Amino acid sequence: MTSLPQTANPLALAETGSMPASPGLSAPRLTDPQKAALIIAALGPESAAPIVERISDSHLKAFARAYAHLATIPREQLLLVIKEFAGKFDSGSEEITGGFEQTRELLAQFRSQDEIARLMDDIDAPKMRFNCIL
């Protein structure tokens, strides 16, 4: 099992409600991998474990590299990164539609058609069910 540093403390939701206004404070100049590493670390070991345990070795190395190259990030800047992350959800549609075909379309953005076929073979295709009254 992969674990996060014990110094990573989860943020309480109550603490993220409002950020104090600090003149001249801007989002830290961080790469996307560094921002992702911050968010994973901010979750804390218990909440982040299911994520970290399932990511591939190449992504785990990217996480470790990004996290290792971070210095101390002040809480206000961490909150800005979290706010930016949460803001990505606000820019989308009001709902997400799942389903078999939607899953194929989503996976097509990340995987080859062969990989999608292999993955989808393990998922039951929607079946037409007819109720016959005799």
N, CA, C and O atoms as a GROMACS GRO file, in nm:
protein
  536
    1MET      N    1   0.084  -0.118   0.000
    1MET     CA    2   0.000   0.000   0.000
    1MET      C    3   0.088   0.124   0.000
    1MET      O    4   0.185   0.132   0.076
    2THR      N    5   0.056   0.220  -0.084
    2THR     CA    6   0.128   0.346  -0.091
    2THR      C    7   0.065   0.442   0.008
    2THR      O    8  -0.057   0.451   0.017
    3SER      N    9   0.148   0.514   0.081
    3SER     CA   10   0.091   0.609   0.176
    3SER      C   11   0.150   0.746   0.154
    3SER      O   12   0.261   0.760   0.101
    4LEU      N   13   0.076   0.845   0.196
    4LEU     CA   14   0.121   0.983   0.186
    4LEU      C   15   0.201   1.019   0.310
    4LEU      O   16   0.194   0.949   0.411
    5PRO      N   17   0.279   1.126   0.302
    5PRO     CA   18   0.354   1.168   0.419
    5PRO      C   19   0.260   1.195   0.536
    5PRO      O   20   0.150   1.246   0.516
    6GLN      N   21   0.302   1.161   0.653
    6GLN     CA   22   0.219   1.181   0.772
    6GLN      C   23   0.192   1.329   0.799
    6GLN      O   24   0.100   1.361   0.874
    7THR      N   25   0.269   1.418   0.739
    7THR     CA   26   0.249   1.561   0.761
    7THR      C   27   0.134   1.616   0.679
    7THR      O   28   0.092   1.730   0.700
    8ALA      N   29   0.080   1.536   0.586
    8ALA     CA   30  -0.031   1.584   0.506
    8ALA      C   31  -0.158   1.578   0.590
    8ALA      O   32  -0.202   1.470   0.629
    9ASN      N   33  -0.214   1.693   0.618
    9ASN     CA   34  -0.335   1.701   0.700
    9ASN      C   35  -0.455   1.730   0.612
    9ASN      O   36  -0.450   1.820   0.529
   10PRO      N   37  -0.564   1.655   0.630
   10PRO     CA   38  -0.683   1.685   0.552
   10PRO      C   39  -0.739   1.821   0.592
   10PRO      O   40  -0.728   1.864   0.707
   11LEU      N   41  -0.799   1.888   0.496
   11LEU     CA   42  -0.862   2.017   0.525
   11LEU      C   43  -1.006   1.994   0.564
   11LEU      O   44  -1.077   1.916   0.501
   12ALA      N   45  -1.049   2.061   0.666
   12ALA     CA   46  -1.189   2.052   0.707
   12ALA      C   47  -1.270   2.144   0.616
   12ALA      O   48  -1.226   2.254   0.584
   13LEU      N   49  -1.387   2.098   0.574
   13LEU     CA   50  -1.469   2.179   0.484
   13LEU      C   51  -1.506   2.312   0.547
   13LEU      O   52  -1.513   2.413   0.477
   14ALA      N   53  -1.529   2.313   0.675
   14ALA     CA   54  -1.566   2.437   0.741
   14ALA      C   55  -1.457   2.542   0.727
   14ALA      O   56  -1.486   2.662   0.725
   15GLU      N   57  -1.332   2.499   0.717
   15GLU     CA   58  -1.222   2.593   0.708
   15GLU      C   59  -1.207   2.652   0.569
   15GLU      O   60  -1.138   2.753   0.553
   16THR      N   61  -1.269   2.592   0.468
   16THR     CA   62  -1.252   2.641   0.331
   16THR      C   63  -1.365   2.733   0.288
   16THR      O   64  -1.368   2.775   0.172
   17GLY      N   65  -1.457   2.765   0.376
   17GLY     CA   66  -1.572   2.844   0.340
   17GLY      C   67  -1.539   2.981   0.286
   17GLY      O   68  -1.600   3.025   0.188
   18SER      N   69  -1.446   3.050   0.346
   18SER     CA   70  -1.410   3.181   0.296
   18SER      C   71  -1.262   3.203   0.317
   18SER      O   72  -1.205   3.164   0.419
   19MET      N   73  -1.201   3.265   0.219
   19MET     CA   74  -1.059   3.293   0.228
   19MET      C   75  -1.043   3.438   0.267
   19MET      O   76  -1.112   3.525   0.214
   20PRO      N   77  -0.951   3.466   0.358
   20PRO     CA   78  -0.928   3.605   0.392
   20PRO      C   79  -0.872   3.677   0.271
   20PRO      O   80  -0.790   3.624   0.196
   21ALA      N   81  -0.916   3.798   0.253
   21ALA     CA   82  -0.866   3.877   0.140
   21ALA      C   83  -0.726   3.925   0.173
   21ALA      O   84  -0.705   3.998   0.270
   22SER      N   85  -0.632   3.885   0.092
   22SER     CA   86  -0.494   3.927   0.110
   22SER      C   87  -0.452   4.007  -0.011
   22SER      O   88  -0.454   3.955  -0.123
   23PRO      N   89  -0.415   4.133   0.008
   23PRO     CA   90  -0.378   4.215  -0.105
   23PRO      C   91  -0.259   4.153  -0.179
   23PRO      O   92  -0.160   4.114  -0.119
   24GLY      N   93  -0.273   4.146  -0.311
   24GLY     CA   94  -0.163   4.099  -0.393
   24GLY      C   95  -0.143   3.949  -0.394
   24GLY      O   96  -0.050   3.900  -0.458
   25LEU      N   97  -0.229   3.873  -0.325
   25LEU     CA   98  -0.212   3.727  -0.323
   25LEU      C   99  -0.269   3.671  -0.452
   25LEU      O  100  -0.384   3.695  -0.486
   26SER      N  101  -0.187   3.596  -0.522
   26SER     CA  102  -0.234   3.533  -0.644
   26SER      C  103  -0.207   3.383  -0.634
   26SER      O  104  -0.133   3.337  -0.546
   27ALA      N  105  -0.268   3.309  -0.725
   27ALA     CA  106  -0.247   3.165  -0.725
   27ALA      C  107  -0.099   3.136  -0.744
   27ALA      O  108  -0.032   3.202  -0.822
   28PRO      N  109  -0.049   3.036  -0.673
   28PRO     CA  110   0.092   3.003  -0.688
   28PRO      C  111   0.123   2.958  -0.830
   28PRO      O  112   0.038   2.898  -0.896
   29ARG      N  113   0.243   2.986  -0.875
   29ARG     CA  114   0.286   2.943  -1.009
   29ARG      C  115   0.324   2.796  -1.001
   29ARG      O  116   0.441   2.762  -0.979
   30LEU      N  117   0.227   2.712  -1.019
   30LEU     CA  118   0.247   2.568  -1.008
   30LEU      C  119   0.205   2.500  -1.137
   30LEU      O  120   0.116   2.547  -1.208
   31THR      N  121   0.270   2.390  -1.166
   31THR     CA  122   0.230   2.310  -1.281
   31THR      C  123   0.104   2.232  -1.244
   31THR      O  124   0.070   2.221  -1.126
   32ASP      N  125   0.035   2.180  -1.344
   32ASP     CA  126  -0.083   2.099  -1.316
   32ASP      C  127  -0.049   1.977  -1.232
   32ASP      O  128  -0.124   1.945  -1.139
   33PRO      N  129   0.063   1.905  -1.259
   33PRO     CA  130   0.098   1.794  -1.171
   33PRO      C  131   0.123   1.837  -1.026
   33PRO      O  132   0.088   1.764  -0.933
   34GLN      N  133   0.182   1.955  -1.006
   34GLN     CA  134   0.204   2.004  -0.870
   34GLN      C  135   0.071   2.036  -0.801
   34GLN      O  136   0.053   2.007  -0.683
   35LYS      N  137  -0.021   2.095  -0.877
   35LYS     CA  138  -0.153   2.124  -0.821
   35LYS      C  139  -0.225   1.996  -0.782
   35LYS      O  140  -0.287   1.987  -0.676
   36ALA      N  141  -0.217   1.895  -0.870
   36ALA     CA  142  -0.281   1.767  -0.840
   36ALA      C  143  -0.217   1.704  -0.716
   36ALA      O  144  -0.287   1.649  -0.631
   37ALA      N  145  -0.084   1.714  -0.705
   37ALA     CA  146  -0.014   1.659  -0.589
   37ALA      C  147  -0.058   1.730  -0.461
   37ALA      O  148  -0.075   1.666  -0.358
   38LEU      N  149  -0.076   1.860  -0.468
   38LEU     CA  150  -0.123   1.936  -0.352
   38LEU      C  151  -0.262   1.891  -0.309
   38LEU      O  152  -0.288   1.872  -0.190
   39ILE      N  153  -0.349   1.873  -0.405
   39ILE     CA  154  -0.486   1.834  -0.372
   39ILE      C  155  -0.488   1.694  -0.310
   39ILE      O  156  -0.558   1.669  -0.212
   40ILE      N  157  -0.410   1.602  -0.368
   40ILE     CA  158  -0.403   1.467  -0.312
   40ILE      C  159  -0.346   1.472  -0.171
   40ILE      O  160  -0.398   1.406  -0.081
   41ALA      N  161  -0.239   1.548  -0.152
   41ALA     CA  162  -0.178   1.559  -0.019
   41ALA      C  163  -0.273   1.624   0.081
   41ALA      O  164  -0.278   1.585   0.197
   42ALA      N  165  -0.348   1.724   0.035
   42ALA     CA  166  -0.442   1.793   0.124
   42ALA      C  167  -0.555   1.701   0.170
   42ALA      O  168  -0.613   1.723   0.276
   43LEU      N  169  -0.586   1.599   0.091
   43LEU     CA  170  -0.689   1.503   0.130
   43LEU      C  171  -0.648   1.425   0.255
   43LEU      O  172  -0.732   1.382   0.334
   44GLY      N  173  -0.517   1.408   0.270
   44GLY     CA  174  -0.467   1.330   0.383
   44GLY      C  175  -0.461   1.183   0.348
   44GLY      O  176  -0.525   1.139   0.252
   45PRO      N  177  -0.384   1.107   0.425
   45PRO     CA  178  -0.361   0.967   0.393
   45PRO      C  179  -0.487   0.882   0.381
   45PRO      O  180  -0.499   0.801   0.289
   46GLU      N  181  -0.579   0.898   0.471
   46GLU     CA  182  -0.698   0.812   0.470
   46GLU      C  183  -0.785   0.836   0.347
   46GLU      O  184  -0.828   0.740   0.283
   47SER      N  185  -0.810   0.961   0.314
   47SER     CA  186  -0.895   0.991   0.199
   47SER      C  187  -0.823   0.972   0.066
   47SER      O  188  -0.885   0.933  -0.032
   48ALA      N  189  -0.694   0.997   0.063
   48ALA     CA  190  -0.618   0.987  -0.062
   48ALA      C  191  -0.576   0.844  -0.095
   48ALA      O  192  -0.546   0.814  -0.210
   49ALA      N  193  -0.572   0.756   0.005
   49ALA     CA  194  -0.524   0.619  -0.016
   49ALA      C  195  -0.594   0.548  -0.132
   49ALA      O  196  -0.525   0.488  -0.214
   50PRO      N  197  -0.727   0.553  -0.144
   50PRO     CA  198  -0.791   0.483  -0.256
   50PRO      C  199  -0.749   0.538  -0.392
   50PRO      O  200  -0.749   0.464  -0.490
   51ILE      N  201  -0.713   0.664  -0.399
   51ILE     CA  202  -0.667   0.724  -0.524
   51ILE      C  203  -0.524   0.680  -0.552
   51ILE      O  204  -0.495   0.629  -0.661
   52VAL      N  205  -0.437   0.699  -0.455
   52VAL     CA  206  -0.295   0.671  -0.473
   52VAL      C  207  -0.271   0.522  -0.500
   52VAL      O  208  -0.184   0.487  -0.579
   53GLU      N  209  -0.347   0.436  -0.435
   53GLU     CA  210  -0.329   0.292  -0.453
   53GLU      C  211  -0.363   0.246  -0.594
   53GLU      O  212  -0.314   0.142  -0.638
   54ARG      N  213  -0.445   0.320  -0.664
   54ARG     CA  214  -0.492   0.275  -0.794
   54ARG      C  215  -0.424   0.343  -0.913
   54ARG      O  216  -0.445   0.301  -1.027
   55ILE      N  217  -0.344   0.444  -0.889
   55ILE     CA  218  -0.282   0.509  -1.004
   55ILE      C  219  -0.163   0.428  -1.053
   55ILE      O  220  -0.097   0.358  -0.976
   56SER      N  221  -0.137   0.438  -1.180
   56SER     CA  222  -0.028   0.361  -1.241
   56SER      C  223   0.106   0.409  -1.189
   56SER      O  224   0.117   0.518  -1.132
   57ASP      N  225   0.208   0.326  -1.208
   57ASP     CA  226   0.342   0.362  -1.163
   57ASP      C  227   0.391   0.492  -1.228
   57ASP      O  228   0.455   0.573  -1.162
   58SER      N  229   0.360   0.510  -1.356
   58SER     CA  230   0.405   0.633  -1.422
   58SER      C  231   0.339   0.757  -1.362
   58SER      O  232   0.403   0.861  -1.346
   59HIS      N  233   0.210   0.746  -1.328
   59HIS     CA  234   0.142   0.859  -1.264
   59HIS      C  235   0.189   0.878  -1.120
   59HIS      O  236   0.198   0.990  -1.071
   60LEU      N  237   0.218   0.768  -1.053
   60LEU     CA  238   0.269   0.777  -0.917
   60LEU      C  239   0.406   0.846  -0.916
   60LEU      O  240   0.435   0.925  -0.826
   61LYS      N  241   0.488   0.816  -1.015
   61LYS     CA  242   0.618   0.884  -1.027
   61LYS      C  243   0.599   1.032  -1.055
   61LYS      O  244   0.670   1.116  -0.998
   62ALA      N  245   0.503   1.066  -1.141
   62ALA     CA  246   0.475   1.207  -1.169
   62ALA      C  247   0.429   1.279  -1.043
   62ALA      O  248   0.469   1.392  -1.016
   63PHE      N  249   0.342   1.212  -0.965
   63PHE     CA  250   0.296   1.268  -0.838
   63PHE      C  251   0.415   1.290  -0.744
   63PHE      O  252   0.431   1.398  -0.687
   64ALA      N  253   0.499   1.186  -0.730
   64ALA     CA  254   0.614   1.195  -0.639
   64ALA      C  255   0.710   1.304  -0.683
   64ALA      O  256   0.761   1.380  -0.600
   65ARG      N  257   0.735   1.314  -0.813
   65ARG     CA  258   0.825   1.418  -0.866
   65ARG      C  259   0.768   1.557  -0.837
   65ARG      O  260   0.839   1.646  -0.791
   66ALA      N  261   0.640   1.574  -0.865
   66ALA     CA  262   0.576   1.704  -0.843
   66ALA      C  263   0.576   1.741  -0.695
   66ALA      O  264   0.608   1.855  -0.659
   67TYR      N  265   0.542   1.646  -0.610
   67TYR     CA  266   0.535   1.672  -0.467
   67TYR      C  267   0.674   1.698  -0.409
   67TYR      O  268   0.691   1.783  -0.322
   68ALA      N  269   0.774   1.624  -0.457
   68ALA     CA  270   0.911   1.639  -0.408
   68ALA      C  271   0.971   1.775  -0.442
   68ALA      O  272   1.059   1.823  -0.372
   69HIS      N  273   0.923   1.837  -0.550
   69HIS     CA  274   0.978   1.965  -0.591
   69HIS      C  275   0.900   2.084  -0.535
   69HIS      O  276   0.924   2.198  -0.575
   70LEU      N  277   0.810   2.058  -0.445
   70LEU     CA  278   0.735   2.167  -0.382
   70LEU      C  279   0.806   2.212  -0.255
   70LEU      O  280   0.862   2.131  -0.181
   71ALA      N  281   0.802   2.339  -0.232
   71ALA     CA  282   0.848   2.394  -0.104
   71ALA      C  283   0.724   2.408  -0.017
   71ALA      O  284   0.619   2.351  -0.048
   72THR      N  285   0.735   2.480   0.090
   72THR     CA  286   0.618   2.504   0.175
   72THR      C  287   0.519   2.592   0.099
   72THR      O  288   0.554   2.698   0.047
   73ILE      N  289   0.396   2.546   0.095
   73ILE     CA  290   0.289   2.621   0.029
   73ILE      C  291   0.200   2.679   0.139
   73ILE      O  292   0.138   2.603   0.215
   74PRO      N  293   0.192   2.811   0.149
   74PRO     CA  294   0.106   2.870   0.252
   74PRO      C  295  -0.039   2.827   0.233
   74PRO      O  296  -0.085   2.804   0.122
   75ARG      N  297  -0.109   2.818   0.345
   75ARG     CA  298  -0.248   2.773   0.345
   75ARG      C  299  -0.334   2.854   0.248
   75ARG      O  300  -0.418   2.796   0.178
   76GLU      N  301  -0.316   2.986   0.242
   76GLU     CA  302  -0.396   3.068   0.152
   76GLU      C  303  -0.375   3.028   0.007
   76GLU      O  304  -0.469   3.027  -0.072
   77GLN      N  305  -0.251   2.995  -0.029
   77GLN     CA  306  -0.224   2.954  -0.166
   77GLN      C  307  -0.281   2.814  -0.194
   77GLN      O  308  -0.330   2.788  -0.303
   78LEU      N  309  -0.274   2.727  -0.096
   78LEU     CA  310  -0.335   2.594  -0.110
   78LEU      C  311  -0.485   2.609  -0.134
   78LEU      O  312  -0.542   2.540  -0.219
   79LEU      N  313  -0.548   2.697  -0.061
   79LEU     CA  314  -0.691   2.720  -0.078
   79LEU      C  315  -0.722   2.774  -0.218
   79LEU      O  316  -0.827   2.743  -0.274
   80LEU      N  317  -0.632   2.857  -0.273
   80LEU     CA  318  -0.652   2.906  -0.409
   80LEU      C  319  -0.645   2.791  -0.510
   80LEU      O  320  -0.723   2.788  -0.606
   81VAL      N  321  -0.554   2.698  -0.490
   81VAL     CA  322  -0.544   2.582  -0.578
   81VAL      C  323  -0.672   2.499  -0.568
   81VAL      O  324  -0.726   2.455  -0.670
   82ILE      N  325  -0.721   2.478  -0.447
   82ILE     CA  326  -0.844   2.402  -0.426
   82ILE      C  327  -0.962   2.474  -0.490
   82ILE      O  328  -1.049   2.411  -0.551
   83LYS      N  329  -0.966   2.604  -0.475
   83LYS     CA  330  -1.074   2.684  -0.535
   83LYS      C  331  -1.069   2.674  -0.687
   83LYS      O  332  -1.173   2.663  -0.752
   84GLU      N  333  -0.949   2.679  -0.744
   84GLU     CA  334  -0.934   2.665  -0.890
   84GLU      C  335  -0.985   2.528  -0.934
   84GLU      O  336  -1.056   2.516  -1.034
   85PHE      N  337  -0.947   2.424  -0.859
   85PHE     CA  338  -0.992   2.287  -0.889
   85PHE      C  339  -1.144   2.278  -0.884
   85PHE      O  340  -1.207   2.225  -0.976
   86ALA      N  341  -1.203   2.329  -0.778
   86ALA     CA  342  -1.348   2.326  -0.762
   86ALA      C  343  -1.417   2.408  -0.871
   86ALA      O  344  -1.527   2.374  -0.915
   87GLY      N  345  -1.353   2.516  -0.915
   87GLY     CA  346  -1.409   2.601  -1.019
   87GLY      C  347  -1.423   2.529  -1.152
   87GLY      O  348  -1.508   2.566  -1.234
   88LYS      N  349  -1.342   2.428  -1.175
   88LYS     CA  350  -1.353   2.351  -1.299
   88LYS      C  351  -1.486   2.278  -1.307
   88LYS      O  352  -1.533   2.249  -1.417
   89PHE      N  353  -1.547   2.249  -1.194
   89PHE     CA  354  -1.676   2.183  -1.192
   89PHE      C  355  -1.789   2.281  -1.224
   89PHE      O  356  -1.894   2.242  -1.274
   90ASP      N  357  -1.767   2.410  -1.194
   90ASP     CA  358  -1.869   2.510  -1.219
   90ASP      C  359  -1.884   2.543  -1.366
   90ASP      O  360  -1.989   2.591  -1.409
   91SER      N  361  -1.779   2.518  -1.446
   91SER     CA  362  -1.783   2.559  -1.585
   91SER      C  363  -1.852   2.458  -1.676
   91SER      O  364  -1.876   2.486  -1.793
   92GLY      N  365  -1.885   2.342  -1.622
   92GLY     CA  366  -1.948   2.238  -1.704
   92GLY      C  367  -2.098   2.248  -1.704
   92GLY      O  368  -2.156   2.347  -1.659
   93SER      N  369  -2.160   2.144  -1.754
   93SER     CA  370  -2.305   2.142  -1.757
   93SER      C  371  -2.359   2.114  -1.617
   93SER      O  372  -2.283   2.082  -1.526
   94GLU      N  373  -2.488   2.126  -1.603
   94GLU     CA  374  -2.550   2.109  -1.472
   94GLU      C  375  -2.568   1.962  -1.435
   94GLU      O  376  -2.598   1.930  -1.320
   95GLU      N  377  -2.548   1.873  -1.532
   95GLU     CA  378  -2.565   1.731  -1.502
   95GLU      C  379  -2.468   1.650  -1.586
   95GLU      O  380  -2.415   1.697  -1.687
   96ILE      N  381  -2.447   1.529  -1.543
   96ILE     CA  382  -2.364   1.435  -1.617
   96ILE      C  383  -2.450   1.314  -1.646
   96ILE      O  384  -2.517   1.261  -1.558
   97THR      N  385  -2.447   1.270  -1.770
   97THR     CA  386  -2.526   1.155  -1.808
   97THR      C  387  -2.435   1.036  -1.827
   97THR      O  388  -2.343   1.040  -1.909
   98GLY      N  389  -2.460   0.931  -1.753
   98GLY     CA  390  -2.384   0.808  -1.766
   98GLY      C  391  -2.452   0.715  -1.864
   98GLY      O  392  -2.547   0.754  -1.933
   99GLY      N  393  -2.405   0.595  -1.871
   99GLY     CA  394  -2.462   0.495  -1.959
   99GLY      C  395  -2.353   0.428  -2.040
   99GLY      O  396  -2.236   0.468  -2.037
  100PHE      N  397  -2.392   0.324  -2.112
  100PHE     CA  398  -2.297   0.242  -2.186
  100PHE      C  399  -2.228   0.323  -2.296
  100PHE      O  400  -2.105   0.326  -2.303
  101GLU      N  401  -2.305   0.388  -2.381
  101GLU     CA  402  -2.246   0.465  -2.492
  101GLU      C  403  -2.168   0.586  -2.440
  101GLU      O  404  -2.064   0.620  -2.496
  102GLN      N  405  -2.218   0.652  -2.336
  102GLN     CA  406  -2.148   0.765  -2.278
  102GLN      C  407  -2.014   0.721  -2.221
  102GLN      O  408  -1.915   0.795  -2.226
  103THR      N  409  -2.010   0.599  -2.166
  103THR     CA  410  -1.885   0.545  -2.114
  103THR      C  411  -1.785   0.525  -2.227
  103THR      O  412  -1.668   0.559  -2.213
  104ARG      N  413  -1.831   0.471  -2.339
  104ARG     CA  414  -1.744   0.454  -2.456
  104ARG      C  415  -1.688   0.588  -2.501
  104ARG      O  416  -1.568   0.600  -2.527
  105GLU      N  417  -1.774   0.689  -2.510
  105GLU     CA  418  -1.731   0.822  -2.555
  105GLU      C  419  -1.628   0.882  -2.459
  105GLU      O  420  -1.530   0.943  -2.502
  106LEU      N  421  -1.652   0.865  -2.330
  106LEU     CA  422  -1.559   0.918  -2.231
  106LEU      C  423  -1.423   0.848  -2.241
  106LEU      O  424  -1.319   0.913  -2.243
  107LEU      N  425  -1.426   0.715  -2.247
  107LEU     CA  426  -1.301   0.640  -2.256
  107LEU      C  427  -1.225   0.670  -2.384
  107LEU      O  428  -1.102   0.664  -2.386
  108ALA      N  429  -1.296   0.702  -2.491
  108ALA     CA  430  -1.232   0.733  -2.619
  108ALA      C  431  -1.140   0.855  -2.609
  108ALA      O  432  -1.051   0.874  -2.692
  109GLN      N  433  -1.164   0.938  -2.510
  109GLN     CA  434  -1.078   1.055  -2.490
  109GLN      C  435  -0.944   1.018  -2.428
  109GLN      O  436  -0.850   1.098  -2.431
  110PHE      N  437  -0.934   0.896  -2.372
  110PHE     CA  438  -0.814   0.858  -2.299
  110PHE      C  439  -0.748   0.731  -2.348
  110PHE      O  440  -0.629   0.711  -2.325
  111ARG      N  441  -0.822   0.644  -2.415
  111ARG     CA  442  -0.772   0.511  -2.449
  111ARG      C  443  -0.793   0.480  -2.596
  111ARG      O  444  -0.874   0.543  -2.664
  112SER      N  445  -0.719   0.380  -2.644
  112SER     CA  446  -0.734   0.335  -2.782
  112SER      C  447  -0.863   0.253  -2.795
  112SER      O  448  -0.920   0.208  -2.695
  113GLN      N  449  -0.908   0.235  -2.918
  113GLN     CA  450  -1.030   0.158  -2.942
  113GLN      C  451  -1.015   0.014  -2.894
  113GLN      O  452  -1.111  -0.045  -2.843
  114ASP      N  453  -0.896  -0.044  -2.910
  114ASP     CA  454  -0.872  -0.181  -2.863
  114ASP      C  455  -0.886  -0.190  -2.711
  114ASP      O  456  -0.947  -0.283  -2.658
  115GLU      N  457  -0.828  -0.092  -2.640
  115GLU     CA  458  -0.838  -0.092  -2.494
  115GLU      C  459  -0.983  -0.074  -2.449
  115GLU      O  460  -1.028  -0.137  -2.353
  116ILE      N  461  -1.054   0.013  -2.519
  116ILE     CA  462  -1.194   0.037  -2.485
  116ILE      C  463  -1.275  -0.091  -2.504
  116ILE      O  464  -1.357  -0.127  -2.420
  117ALA      N  465  -1.251  -0.159  -2.616
  117ALA     CA  466  -1.323  -0.284  -2.642
  117ALA      C  467  -1.297  -0.385  -2.532
  117ALA      O  468  -1.390  -0.452  -2.486
  118ARG      N  469  -1.171  -0.397  -2.488
  118ARG     CA  470  -1.138  -0.490  -2.379
  118ARG      C  471  -1.207  -0.451  -2.249
  118ARG      O  472  -1.262  -0.537  -2.180
  119LEU      N  473  -1.204  -0.323  -2.217
  119LEU     CA  474  -1.269  -0.277  -2.094
  119LEU      C  475  -1.420  -0.297  -2.099
  119LEU      O  476  -1.482  -0.342  -2.002
  120MET      N  477  -1.479  -0.263  -2.213
  120MET     CA  478  -1.624  -0.268  -2.224
  120MET      C  479  -1.676  -0.411  -2.234
  120MET      O  480  -1.792  -0.436  -2.203
  121ASP      N  481  -1.591  -0.505  -2.276
  121ASP     CA  482  -1.633  -0.645  -2.281
  121ASP      C  483  -1.670  -0.698  -2.143
  121ASP      O  484  -1.752  -0.788  -2.130
  122ASP      N  485  -1.608  -0.640  -2.039
  122ASP     CA  486  -1.634  -0.684  -1.903
  122ASP      C  487  -1.758  -0.619  -1.843
  122ASP      O  488  -1.801  -0.654  -1.733
  123ILE      N  489  -1.814  -0.526  -1.914
  123ILE     CA  490  -1.933  -0.455  -1.866
  123ILE      C  491  -2.053  -0.509  -1.942
  123ILE      O  492  -2.049  -0.524  -2.064
  124ASP      N  493  -2.158  -0.537  -1.871
  124ASP     CA  494  -2.279  -0.586  -1.937
  124ASP      C  495  -2.338  -0.476  -2.024
  124ASP      O  496  -2.363  -0.365  -1.978
  125ALA      N  497  -2.358  -0.509  -2.150
  125ALA     CA  498  -2.424  -0.416  -2.242
  125ALA      C  499  -2.570  -0.404  -2.203
  125ALA      O  500  -2.630  -0.500  -2.153
  126PRO      N  501  -2.626  -0.287  -2.226
  126PRO     CA  502  -2.769  -0.275  -2.194
  126PRO      C  503  -2.848  -0.376  -2.277
  126PRO      O  504  -2.825  -0.391  -2.397
  127LYS      N  505  -2.936  -0.443  -2.213
  127LYS     CA  506  -3.015  -0.546  -2.281
  127LYS      C  507  -3.159  -0.499  -2.293
  127LYS      O  508  -3.217  -0.440  -2.202
  128MET      N  509  -3.212  -0.529  -2.408
  128MET     CA  510  -3.353  -0.497  -2.428
  128MET      C  511  -3.435  -0.603  -2.354
  128MET      O  512  -3.414  -0.722  -2.375
  129ARG      N  513  -3.524  -0.561  -2.272
  129ARG     CA  514  -3.608  -0.657  -2.199
  129ARG      C  515  -3.754  -0.629  -2.236
  129ARG      O  516  -3.804  -0.517  -2.228
  130PHE      N  517  -3.815  -0.733  -2.274
  130PHE     CA  518  -3.956  -0.721  -2.312
  130PHE      C  519  -4.038  -0.803  -2.214
  130PHE      O  520  -4.005  -0.917  -2.183
  131ASN      N  521  -4.142  -0.745  -2.168
  131ASN     CA  522  -4.235  -0.817  -2.082
  131ASN      C  523  -4.346  -0.871  -2.171
  131ASN      O  524  -4.422  -0.796  -2.232
  132CYS      N  525  -4.353  -0.998  -2.177
  132CYS     CA  526  -4.456  -1.061  -2.260
  132CYS      C  527  -4.574  -1.101  -2.171
  132CYS      O  528  -4.557  -1.164  -2.067
  133ILE      N  529  -4.688  -1.064  -2.215
  133ILE     CA  530  -4.810  -1.102  -2.144
  133ILE      C  531  -4.876  -1.210  -2.228
  133ILE      O  532  -4.912  -1.188  -2.343
  134LEU      N  533  -4.890  -1.325  -2.170
  134LEU     CA  534  -4.951  -1.436  -2.243
  134LEU      C  535  -5.091  -1.461  -2.195
  134LEU      O  536  -5.158  -1.550  -2.246
   0.00000   0.00000   0.00000
